[in-house]
Amino acid sequence: MAKVIIFGIQDFAELAHYYLENDSKHEVVAFSVHEKYLPENHLFHGLPIVAFENIEKEYAPTAFKFFAPMAPQDMNKLRESVYNTIKAKGYELISYVSSKATLFNNPIGDNCFILENNTIQPFTSIGNNVILWSGNHIGHHSVIKDHVMFTSQVVLSGHCVVESYATLGVNATIRDGITIAEGTFVAMAASIIKNTEPWSMYKGNPAVKSEKSTKSL
């Protein structure tokens, strides 16, 4: 049983605490946030909240692990920054995969948060720091790269590639053989029938590219 520190004290962190405590062999021992966000009582769900800047002084990387399942602000780059800082401090990051998800010996990276009713078909791999919210279909022979966010009920067909920093909205549908380019935002219920362009937003059915760059989101 690994002793785990969760980064954050907002919704994603609270949900991570619940899932780890009720559906994993991990023990959550503390939360951590940047010092300027520390609440007055320094407690969350009865556990200590420790300033991230000095976390290793109280919780040595040799004895504790980290989990940082953050929301996709700045097209997942904020989560990437925290992920990289945790690794630079020497911590190992765990992944959580729901016992109610369906997998087929798929390679999965670290700091992934994979919730219930995801189906990840054979010959598909998941990179590092990926969030798959509940109820997605991830097709066979596909690749999801690092720092990606799927919301819920996304259908990714077979032989697709999802490049880093992409975010896919609720009920998005991706045709087979598609490449979702780096930094793509696929809006809710959009249907992607051709490869996307980097740092672009797509909406509609069939989806069309917005004039707005996702770098400004």
C-alpha positions in Angstrom: 0.0 0.0 0.0 1.5 3.3 -1.1 1.1 6.4 1.0 0.0 9.2 -1.3 -0.2 13.0 -1.2 -2.8 14.6 -3.4 -2.1 17.9 -5.1 -5.0 20.4 -4.7 -8.0 20.8 -2.5 -10.7 21.5 -5.1 -13.2 19.2 -6.9 -10.7 17.0 -8.7 -8.6 16.5 -5.6 -11.7 15.7 -3.5 -12.9 13.2 -6.0 -9.4 11.7 -6.2 -9.4 11.3 -2.4 -12.7 9.5 -2.6 -11.7 7.1 -5.4 -8.3 6.3 -3.8 -9.8 5.6 -0.4 -12.7 3.5 -1.7 -11.3 1.8 -4.8 -7.6 1.4 -4.5 -4.8 0.0 -2.3 -3.4 3.5 -1.7 -3.6 5.4 1.5 -4.1 9.2 1.2 -2.0 10.9 4.0 -2.1 14.6 3.0 -3.0 17.2 0.5 -0.6 19.9 -0.9 -1.1 23.3 -2.5 1.1 26.2 -3.2 1.7 28.2 0.0 -0.4 31.2 -1.1 -3.5 28.9 -1.3 -3.2 27.4 2.1 -6.5 27.7 4.1 -6.3 28.9 7.7 -7.0 25.6 9.3 -4.6 23.6 7.1 -7.0 20.6 7.0 -9.1 19.0 4.2 -11.2 15.9 4.9 -9.4 15.6 8.2 -5.9 15.4 6.6 -3.1 18.0 6.7 -2.6 20.4 3.9 1.1 21.1 3.4 2.8 23.9 1.4 4.0 22.4 -1.9 7.1 24.5 -1.9 8.6 22.6 1.1 6.6 19.4 0.9 9.7 17.2 0.7 10.9 18.4 4.1 7.9 16.7 5.8 7.2 13.9 3.4 10.3 12.5 1.9 10.1 11.3 -1.8 11.6 8.0 -0.7 8.6 7.2 1.5 5.6 8.9 -0.2 4.1 9.2 -3.6 2.1 11.9 -5.3 -1.1 12.2 -7.3 -2.1 15.4 -9.2 -5.3 15.0 -11.1 -6.0 18.6 -12.0 -8.5 20.3 -14.3 -7.4 21.2 -17.8 -6.7 24.9 -17.3 -4.5 26.5 -20.0 -5.0 23.5 -22.3 -3.6 21.1 -19.7 -0.3 23.1 -19.4 -0.9 24.0 -15.7 -1.3 20.3 -14.9 1.9 19.6 -16.9 3.8 22.2 -15.0 2.8 20.8 -11.6 3.5 17.2 -12.9 7.0 18.2 -13.9 7.7 20.0 -10.6 6.6 17.0 -8.6 8.9 14.8 -10.6 11.8 17.2 -10.2 11.3 17.0 -6.5 12.0 13.3 -6.8 8.5 11.9 -6.2 6.9 9.0 -8.1 3.4 9.7 -9.3 0.7 7.0 -9.1 -2.1 6.5 -11.5 -5.7 5.6 -10.6 -7.6 3.2 -12.8 -11.2 2.5 -11.7 -12.0 -1.2 -11.0 -15.1 -0.5 -13.1 -13.1 0.4 -16.2 -12.5 -2.2 -18.9 -8.9 -2.7 -20.1 -6.9 -5.2 -22.0 -3.4 -5.0 -20.7 -3.0 -1.5 -22.1 0.2 0.4 -21.3 -0.7 3.4 -19.1 1.6 6.1 -17.9 1.9 7.8 -14.6 -0.4 10.4 -13.0 -3.4 9.2 -15.0 -6.9 9.4 -13.6 -9.2 6.9 -15.4 -12.7 6.7 -14.0 -15.5 4.2 -14.2 -17.0 2.8 -17.4 -14.1 3.7 -19.6 -13.5 1.0 -22.2 -10.0 0.9 -23.5 -9.8 -1.6 -26.3 -6.8 -3.8 -27.1 -3.6 -2.5 -28.6 -4.2 1.1 -27.4 -1.8 3.0 -25.1 -2.3 5.9 -22.7 0.6 8.4 -22.0 1.5 10.3 -18.9 -0.8 12.7 -17.0 -3.9 11.8 -18.9 -7.5 12.2 -17.5 -10.3 10.0 -18.8 -13.5 11.0 -17.1 -16.3 8.5 -16.9 -17.9 6.6 -19.7 -15.5 7.0 -22.7 -14.9 4.5 -25.6 -11.3 4.4 -26.6 -10.9 2.4 -29.8 -8.4 -0.2 -30.7 -4.9 0.5 -32.0 -5.0 4.1 -30.8 -2.5 6.2 -29.0 -3.3 8.9 -26.5 -0.2 11.0 -25.7 0.7 13.0 -22.6 -1.3 15.8 -20.8 -4.6 15.0 -22.5 -8.1 15.4 -21.1 -11.2 13.4 -22.1 -14.5 14.5 -20.5 -17.3 12.0 -20.6 -19.0 9.9 -23.3 -16.3 10.6 -25.9 -16.1 8.0 -28.7 -12.6 7.7 -30.1 -12.6 5.2 -33.0 -9.8 2.8 -33.9 -6.4 3.7 -35.2 -6.5 7.3 -33.9 -3.7 9.4 -32.4 -4.5 12.1 -29.8 -1.5 14.4 -29.5 -0.4 16.1 -26.3 -2.5 18.9 -24.6 -5.7 18.0 -26.4 -9.1 18.3 -24.7 -12.2 16.5 -25.8 -15.6 17.7 -24.7 -18.7 15.7 -23.7 -20.1 13.4 -26.4 -17.4 14.3 -28.9 -17.0 11.7 -31.7 -13.8 11.0 -33.5 -13.8 9.0 -36.8 -11.4 6.1 -37.2 -7.9 6.8 -38.4 -7.9 10.5 -37.2 -5.1 12.5 -35.7 -6.1 15.0 -33.1 -3.3 17.5 -33.3 -1.4 19.0 -30.3 -3.5 21.5 -28.3 -6.7 20.7 -30.1 -10.0 21.5 -28.3 -12.9 19.4 -29.5 -16.2 21.1 -28.3 -19.1 19.3 -26.8 -21.0 17.0 -29.2 -18.6 17.8 -32.1 -18.0 15.2 -34.7 -14.4 15.1 -36.1 -14.2 13.5 -39.6 -10.7 14.8 -40.7 -7.4 15.5 -39.0 -7.3 18.6 -36.9 -4.7 21.4 -36.9 -2.5 22.2 -33.9 -3.8 24.6 -31.2 -7.2 24.9 -32.9 -10.8 24.6 -31.7 -13.5 22.5 -33.5 -17.2 22.5 -33.0 -20.3 21.3 -34.8 -21.4 18.1 -36.7 -19.4 17.7 -38.9 -17.0 19.8 -36.9 -15.5 23.0 -38.4 -12.4 24.9 -37.2 -13.0 28.1 -35.2 -11.0 31.2 -35.9 -9.9 31.3 -32.2 -6.7 29.6 -31.2 -6.7 27.4 -28.2 -3.5 29.1 -27.0 -5.8 32.0 -25.9 -8.1 29.8 -23.9 
